[in-house]
Amino acid sequence: MQRLKDAAKARLFRISSDDNIVFLQEIAQSQPESVFDHPYLALYRRAHEKYGAKVVLNLFYDNSTSRGFEKDRGDFDLSMMPDCYKTEWAQNADWLKFSFHALREFPEFPYRTADGETVFADAEKVHREVVRFAGKSSLANFATVHYGEITKSGLAALSHAGYKGFCGYFDVKNGKPLVAYGKDEEFCRRITHEKISRSDDTVFAKIDLCMNLLQTVRENVAKLSEAVCADEFGFIHIMIHEQYFYKDYAAYMKEYGDILLACCELLSEAGYRGGYYSDISEEFR
């Protein structure tokens, strides 16, 4: 990974968000003049314009459950997203991209025992619709699999679908790796230091901070500051989940936007600029 380490001197940061589907449903229903009229996307555009953030939104195909929300949001899937914003998505694809996450939020751990054919079919459903309504340039090439558990055949299927690597927490709690793609504690320690590690010919990447695990700006900034101080590689990946943005969600985070922007500000002041994994190596392009 010497090539990565040399390139990493640029100090880059990536934002990703899991479990995305609601904002697309609301755009499809309200048909605003611009997709950035939606407050969720407006937040990410502000992070990009002010701090140079580059963002990946990890998508569900459908919202077949409204669990956790006060009201039933009704049925929606990506095939219902209009393509009238395709030019706008393409114009912003240098900093805003989409990635496959899962078919839907529930059941939990959907790919823990799934075969490769099932995983590939689910990913292709998402990819097909993203290409239709946003264009191929809007597809990211690193994915975060829902719950970070998937079979080897499932990983191989996603690699075949175009993914160069897979992001996870790789944290260890009570001796158990979390969101770690089945990797052991030793691997988690290694990737925490290296940031990007290979195992069984598959590339994995460390997420440094999940912002919705902490409730305030102060807590998130303190945690991120620790990650920045420990970062020898020059790449920080912060992430969050979409549903915590909405006031009618049971675990709504009042400081959601402030947390995201404060973390971007910290990284910018520390000398980081927005980047994707493709920005640190030709291997990931």
N, C-alpha and C positions, 0 to 999 in steps of 0.2 A: 504493500500500500504506500510505497514511498512517493509515488506520483501524486497521490491524494494529499499527503502531508506537505509536499512542496506547494501544491495549488492552494492549500488551505490557509496560507499566509494572508489571503484576502479577508478573512474573518467574515463569514456569512451567517445569516439566520433565515430559517424557514418557519412559516406558520402553517399549521394544518388544523382542520376541524372535522370531527367525526360526526356520524349520524345525520347527515344533511338530507333533507327532503322538504321540510315545511316551507322554507323561503321560496322554493320553486313552485310549490302549490299556490302560495299566496300571489306570486307574480302571475301565474297562469290564470288565476281567478280575477285579479284586479286589472291586469293588462296596463301597467303604467307606461309612460312614455319611454322611460329608461329603466333597465333592471336595477340601476343604482339609486332609483327612487325608493327601493325597498330598504328600510333602515338597517337590516342585517348586512346587506352588501355595501351600503353606504359606509358602515363602520370599517370594513376591510379596505375600501377605496381610500378612506381617510388615513389608515395605517400605511397604505402604499404611498400616497401623495406626500405625507408628512415625514415618514421614516424609511421609505423605499422598500416596504415589506413585499415579499412574494408569498402567495397563498395557494394552498391546495384544499379544496372542499371534497371530502370523502363521502360519496353518495350511496344512499339506499335507492333501490329501484322503485319501491312503493311505500306508502304509509298505512299499511293494512290495519294498524292499531293506533289509537289516540291515547294509549295508556300514559298516565302522568299529566295529561292536559285536562283542564276543567271542562272543555267542551269537545264533542266529537267533531273532528275536522273533515270527516267525509272521506270517501275513497279518492285516491290520486296515485298515479304512477307516471314515470317519466315520459311515456308515450303521449301523455296529455299536455306536455309542455310545448307551447307554440314555438315555431322556428323564426318568428318575426324579429327576434333579437340576435339572430345569428351573426350579423355583421358586428354588433356591439361586443358580443363575447369574443369574437376573433380579434377585434382591435385591442382587447385587454388581455389576451392570452399570454402575453409576455410576463404577466405577474399574477394572473388568476387562472387556475386550472382545476379540473375535476378528476377524481379518481374513484375506482370501484371500492366499496366498503363491504356491502352485503346486499342480499336481495331485499331484506327488510329488517327491522330492529329485533323482532321476536320470531322464533324462539331464541333464547340465549345460546351462545356457542354454536352457531349454525354449521360451522365447517369442521368441528372437532372430529367427526367421523365421516365426513362427506367424501365421495370419490371425486376424481379429477374431472369427470364429465359434468357432474353437477356444478362444481365450482366454475368451470369454464363457461357453461351455459349461463349462469347468473352474471358473470362478468361481462359476457358479450351482450346481454340484454341492456346493461348500463351503458356500455361503450357505444352500442348502436344508436341509442337515443341521444347521447351526448354529441356524437358526430352529426346527427341530424339537426339538433337545435342549436349547437354551439360551434361545430366544426372540429376537425381532427386536431388542430393546433391547441385546443382546449383540454386535451387529455394529458394527464400527468403520467410519468412512468415509474413512480414509486407508490406503493399502496400501503395502507394500514388496514389489515384484515380485522373485521369485527371481532372483538374479544381477544385478538392475537393468538387464536388457536386454530390450526388447520393441519390437515394431513399432508404428508409428503407429496402425494399425488395431486392434492389441491394446490400446493405451492408450485409444483411443476406446471400445472394447468395455467396458473396466473403468469408464470414466466413465459409460457407459450403465447399468452394473450398480450404480451408486450411489456410486462413489468420487469424492471431491472433490479429492484430490491424492495424490502419490506420493513416498515417502521414499527417499533414497539417500545414499551416502557423498559423492559429488561430490568425491572426492579426486583428485589428479593425481600419478601416480608415473611417473617417467622419461618425462614428457611425455604420458602416456596417462591419460585420465579413467577412474576406477574406480567401478563401481556407479552409473552416471551417466545411464542411459536414453538413451545416444547423444549427450549434450550435449558441447560442446567445452570446451576449457580455459578460454576466456573466461567461459563460463556458470558453470563450476565456481568460478572466482574470485569472480564476482558473488554466487552463492548462499551462499558461505562467509561473506560479509559480511552479506547481507540475510536469510539463513536461510530465507525463503520467496520463491520467484521464479516468474514465469509465463513460459512459452514456448509458442508456437503454441496459445494458449488452454488450456494445461494447467498446473496448479499443481504445483510440485515443492518438497520440503522437505528441508533438510539434516540428516543424522544427525551429531551432534558427536563421538560416541565409540562404537566397537564394542569392548565390554569383553573379548571373547574373543581379540582380536588381541594383547593384552598378558597376561602370565601371573600377575601379582601385584597385590595391593592397592596397593602402593607405586607401581608403574608406572601403574596406572589412575588413581589419585588425582592423580598429577602431571600426566598428560595432561588430565584433566578440569579441573584447576585452571587450566590454560592456556586452555581453552575458555571457562571462566567469566570469566576476566579479559578475554578478547577479545569477550565477548558484549555487543553494544550493543543488540540487539533485545529481549532479555528472555525468550528461550525456548531451552531446552537439551533435546536429544533424545539419550538414550543407549540403546544396544541391545546384545543378546547373542544367541547361538544356543542352542537347547534342548539339543542332544546333548552339549555339554560338561559338563552337569550330572551325567551318569551315570558311575558308577565303571567300568562295563564298556565304555566308549567309549575308543577308542584315544587320543584327545586330551583325555581327562578333565582338568578343571581342579579341583584340590583346593581352591582358594580361591574357587570360583565364587560361593557364597553370601556370603562375606565381601567380595568385590569389589562385588557388587551393593549390599549394604547400606552399604558405605563410601562409594560414589558417591552414594547417596541422602542419607546423612548430610552429606556435603560440600555438596550442593545445598541441603539444608534450612538448614544453617548460613549459607549465602550468601544466604538470603532467598527461595529458590524454593519453590513449592508444586506439587503434582501438577496436571497439566492436559493436555487434549487440544487439537488444533488448533481444534476447535469452541468452545473456551473463549476464543479470542482474536479470533474474528470470526463474525458471523452468516452470512457467506458460506460457512462450512465446517460449518454445521449441517444 
